[in-house]
């Protein structure tokens, strides 16, 4: 009897685990979390067909997008989580359930403000990261913001010089993309067009003084000709090198205050 022996090679194929699950996301939440299988290397967030960020992952197979609120702004956005291998080949893609509405997270309000007041303050929603002040179309300052959703421009009076200025408050996200804009309401306040100079003697190198909130710029006029615009800080003005500008003891020296449109508000004679 002949016994035949046959060698059989058994190939064991490891079952790949490309599973991917995600928790529902509520608009405004900072984090989006879920779990992934052992054969997924990285987990990525897609918004409306584009990759926007990559999750942090741990050995337990959990992933977290820590700044999801910077990218997910609407319940109507197409939000997907994608799992890739070490070669960045896609192996799993799932749609993220999104609930809630963005508008409540984008509220931006302003407290009452009057011309000449130092600070301008208000409240902002969770979808807003920074709050900025725009004057006549130009961003001039960024507010101090607090965890309780309040903001303050501590030196607003340095920028809001006229009741006719177009003053806007802008909310931006972490990418500095504008997400909300409101027009600020500016009360008339107490109009102060005062203009005062300290005693001046012919030959002095500087002229200093103070001015009211109705004045935006202060100018030095010698014999009817404007020769210099002052440096201004917190209601004070300074002209420098005046010994070169006022050449004769008989010169007529005036200081003129103008508003934001360079219209004359006040004029005083100092020599």
C-alpha positions as CSV (number, residue, x, y, z in Angstrom):
1,X,0.0,0.0,0.0
2,X,1.4,3.3,-1.0
3,X,0.8,6.3,1.2
4,X,0.9,9.6,-0.6
5,X,1.8,12.7,1.4
6,X,0.6,16.1,0.3
7,X,1.7,19.4,1.7
8,X,-1.1,22.0,2.0
9,X,-0.2,25.6,2.5
10,X,-2.8,27.5,4.5
11,X,-2.7,31.2,4.0
12,X,-4.2,33.1,6.9
13,X,-5.5,36.5,5.9
14,X,-5.9,39.0,8.8
15,X,-9.3,40.5,8.9
16,X,-8.9,44.3,8.4
17,X,-10.7,46.6,10.7
18,X,-11.7,49.8,9.0
19,X,-14.7,50.6,11.2
20,X,-15.5,54.2,11.9
21,X,-18.2,55.6,14.1
22,X,-19.0,59.2,15.1
23,X,-21.2,60.9,17.7
24,X,-23.8,63.4,16.7
25,X,-22.6,67.0,16.6
26,X,-24.5,70.0,18.0
27,X,-23.8,73.3,16.3
28,X,-21.5,75.4,18.5
29,X,-19.9,72.5,20.4
30,X,-16.1,72.8,20.4
31,X,-15.4,69.0,19.9
32,X,-16.5,66.3,17.6
33,X,-15.6,62.7,18.7
34,X,-15.8,59.1,17.7
35,X,-14.0,55.8,17.4
36,X,-12.0,54.0,14.6
37,X,-10.8,50.5,13.8
38,X,-7.2,49.4,14.2
39,X,-6.3,49.5,10.5
40,X,-7.3,53.2,10.2
41,X,-4.3,55.4,10.7
42,X,-5.7,59.0,10.6
43,X,-9.2,60.4,10.8
44,X,-10.1,63.5,8.8
45,X,-13.0,66.0,8.8
46,X,-14.6,67.0,5.5
47,X,-16.9,69.9,5.1
48,X,-18.9,70.3,1.9
49,X,-16.5,68.1,-0.1
50,X,-13.2,69.5,1.3
51,X,-10.7,68.3,3.9
52,X,-10.5,70.9,6.6
53,X,-8.7,69.3,9.6
54,X,-7.3,66.1,11.0
55,X,-8.3,64.6,14.3
56,X,-6.1,63.8,17.3
57,X,-6.2,60.0,18.0
58,X,-5.2,57.7,20.9
59,X,-4.3,54.1,21.4
60,X,-7.8,53.2,22.5
61,X,-9.1,53.9,19.0
62,X,-10.8,57.2,19.8
63,X,-10.5,60.4,17.8
64,X,-11.3,64.0,18.6
65,X,-11.6,67.1,16.5
66,X,-10.9,69.8,19.2
67,X,-11.8,72.8,17.1
68,X,-14.8,71.5,15.2
69,X,-16.8,74.7,15.8
70,X,-14.3,76.6,13.6
71,X,-15.3,74.5,10.6
72,X,-19.0,73.4,11.1
73,X,-21.2,76.4,10.9
74,X,-24.5,75.1,9.6
75,X,-26.8,72.1,10.1
76,X,-27.1,72.2,6.3
77,X,-23.4,71.7,5.7
78,X,-22.4,68.2,4.4
79,X,-20.1,67.0,7.3
80,X,-18.2,63.8,6.8
81,X,-15.5,61.9,8.8
82,X,-13.0,59.9,6.7
83,X,-10.6,57.2,7.8
84,X,-7.3,56.7,5.9
85,X,-4.4,54.3,6.1
86,X,-0.7,55.1,6.3
87,X,-0.6,55.9,2.6
88,X,-3.6,58.2,3.0
89,X,-5.8,55.9,1.0
90,X,-9.5,56.3,2.1
91,X,-11.1,53.2,3.6
92,X,-14.1,54.6,5.5
93,X,-16.4,57.6,5.1
94,X,-19.5,58.4,7.2
95,X,-21.8,61.3,7.4
96,X,-21.9,63.2,10.7
97,X,-25.4,63.8,12.2
98,X,-25.6,67.6,12.8
99,X,-28.2,69.3,15.0
100,X,-28.8,72.8,16.2
101,X,-28.6,76.1,14.4
102,X,-25.7,78.5,14.0
103,X,-27.6,81.8,14.3
104,X,-27.9,81.4,18.1
105,X,-24.1,81.0,18.2
106,X,-23.5,84.1,16.1
107,X,-25.3,86.7,18.2
108,X,-23.4,90.0,18.4
109,X,-24.8,92.9,20.4
110,X,-23.6,96.3,21.5
111,X,-24.2,98.1,24.8
112,X,-25.2,101.8,24.8
113,X,-22.4,104.0,23.7
114,X,-22.1,107.9,23.6
115,X,-19.6,110.0,21.8
116,X,-16.6,110.6,24.0
117,X,-17.1,107.5,26.2
118,X,-13.9,105.6,26.7
119,X,-15.2,102.0,26.4
120,X,-17.5,100.3,23.9
121,X,-18.8,96.9,25.0
122,X,-21.2,94.1,24.2
123,X,-21.9,90.4,24.0
124,X,-20.9,87.7,21.4
125,X,-21.9,84.1,20.7
126,X,-19.8,80.9,20.9
127,X,-19.2,80.7,17.1
128,X,-17.4,84.0,17.3
129,X,-13.7,84.0,18.3
130,X,-12.6,87.6,18.1
131,X,-14.5,90.9,17.9
132,X,-13.2,93.8,15.9
133,X,-14.0,97.5,15.5
134,X,-14.3,99.0,12.0
135,X,-14.4,102.8,11.4
136,X,-15.5,104.0,7.9
137,X,-14.6,100.6,6.4
138,X,-11.2,100.1,8.2
139,X,-10.5,97.7,11.0
140,X,-8.9,99.8,13.8
141,X,-9.0,97.7,16.9
142,X,-9.6,94.2,18.4
143,X,-11.6,93.9,21.6
144,X,-10.7,92.2,24.8
145,X,-13.0,89.2,25.1
146,X,-14.0,87.2,28.2
147,X,-15.1,83.6,28.7
148,X,-18.6,84.8,29.7
149,X,-19.2,86.0,26.1
150,X,-18.6,89.7,26.7
151,X,-16.2,92.0,24.8
152,X,-14.8,95.5,25.4
153,X,-13.0,98.0,23.3
154,X,-11.2,99.9,26.1
155,X,-10.1,102.8,24.0
156,X,-13.0,103.3,21.6
157,X,-12.9,107.1,22.0
158,X,-9.5,107.0,20.3
159,X,-11.1,105.8,17.1
160,X,-14.7,107.1,17.2
161,X,-14.2,110.8,16.5
162,X,-17.5,111.9,14.9
163,X,-21.1,111.0,15.1
164,X,-21.1,110.8,11.3
165,X,-18.5,108.0,11.3
166,X,-19.7,104.6,10.1
167,X,-18.9,102.4,13.1
168,X,-19.3,98.6,12.7
169,X,-18.6,95.7,15.1
170,X,-17.4,92.5,13.4
171,X,-17.2,89.0,14.7
172,X,-14.7,86.6,13.2
173,X,-13.9,82.9,13.6
174,X,-10.5,81.3,14.4
175,X,-9.5,81.7,10.7
176,X,-10.3,85.4,11.0
177,X,-13.2,84.8,8.6
178,X,-16.1,87.3,9.1
179,X,-19.2,85.6,10.5
180,X,-21.2,88.5,11.8
181,X,-21.3,92.3,11.4
182,X,-23.5,94.9,13.1
183,X,-23.7,98.7,12.8
184,X,-22.9,100.3,16.1
185,X,-25.3,102.9,17.5
186,X,-23.5,106.0,18.7
187,X,-25.3,108.4,21.0
188,X,-24.6,112.1,20.8
189,X,-23.1,112.4,24.2
190,X,-21.7,115.6,25.5
191,X,-20.1,117.5,22.6
192,X,-16.8,119.1,23.8
193,X,-15.0,121.4,21.3
194,X,-12.7,122.9,23.9
195,X,-9.2,123.8,22.7
196,X,-6.5,125.0,25.2
197,X,-2.8,125.5,24.9
198,X,-0.2,125.9,27.7
199,X,1.7,129.2,28.0
200,X,3.9,129.8,25.0
201,X,7.0,131.9,24.7
202,X,8.7,132.8,21.4
203,X,11.6,130.4,20.9
204,X,10.0,127.4,22.7
205,X,10.6,124.1,20.9
206,X,7.2,122.6,21.7
207,X,3.6,123.7,22.1
208,X,1.3,121.4,24.1
209,X,-2.3,121.5,25.2
210,X,-5.6,119.7,25.4
211,X,-8.7,119.3,23.1
212,X,-12.3,118.1,23.4
213,X,-14.0,115.0,21.9
214,X,-15.5,117.0,19.0
215,X,-12.0,117.6,17.7
216,X,-10.2,114.9,15.7
217,X,-7.0,116.7,14.6
218,X,-5.1,119.8,15.9
219,X,-3.1,122.0,13.6
220,X,-0.6,124.8,14.0
221,X,-1.2,127.9,11.8
222,X,1.5,130.6,11.4
223,X,0.5,133.8,9.7
224,X,-2.5,132.1,8.1
225,X,-0.6,129.1,6.8
226,X,-0.9,125.6,8.3
227,X,2.6,124.4,9.1
228,X,2.1,121.3,11.2
229,X,-0.4,118.8,12.5
230,X,0.0,117.8,16.2
231,X,0.6,114.4,17.7
232,X,-2.5,113.6,19.7
233,X,-2.8,111.2,22.6
234,X,-5.9,110.8,25.0
235,X,-7.1,114.4,24.6
236,X,-3.6,116.0,24.6
237,X,-1.7,117.5,21.7
238,X,2.0,118.3,21.0
239,X,3.6,120.3,18.3
240,X,7.4,119.8,18.0
241,X,10.3,121.9,16.5
242,X,8.1,125.0,16.8
243,X,11.2,127.2,17.1
244,X,11.8,126.5,13.4
245,X,8.2,127.1,12.5
246,X,7.7,130.4,14.4
247,X,10.5,132.5,13.1
248,X,9.6,136.0,14.3
249,X,8.3,137.4,17.5
250,X,5.7,139.3,15.5
251,X,4.3,136.1,13.9
252,X,0.6,135.4,14.4
253,X,0.3,131.9,15.9
254,X,-3.0,130.1,16.0
255,X,-4.0,126.6,16.9
256,X,-7.0,125.1,15.0
257,X,-9.1,122.1,15.9
258,X,-10.9,120.2,13.1
259,X,-13.3,117.3,13.1
260,X,-13.0,114.0,11.3
261,X,-14.0,115.6,8.0
262,X,-11.3,118.3,8.6
263,X,-14.0,121.0,9.2
264,X,-12.8,123.7,11.6
265,X,-14.3,123.3,15.1
266,X,-12.3,125.8,17.2
267,X,-9.5,128.3,16.8
268,X,-7.4,130.0,19.4
269,X,-4.6,132.6,19.1
270,X,-1.6,131.9,21.3
271,X,0.9,134.5,20.1
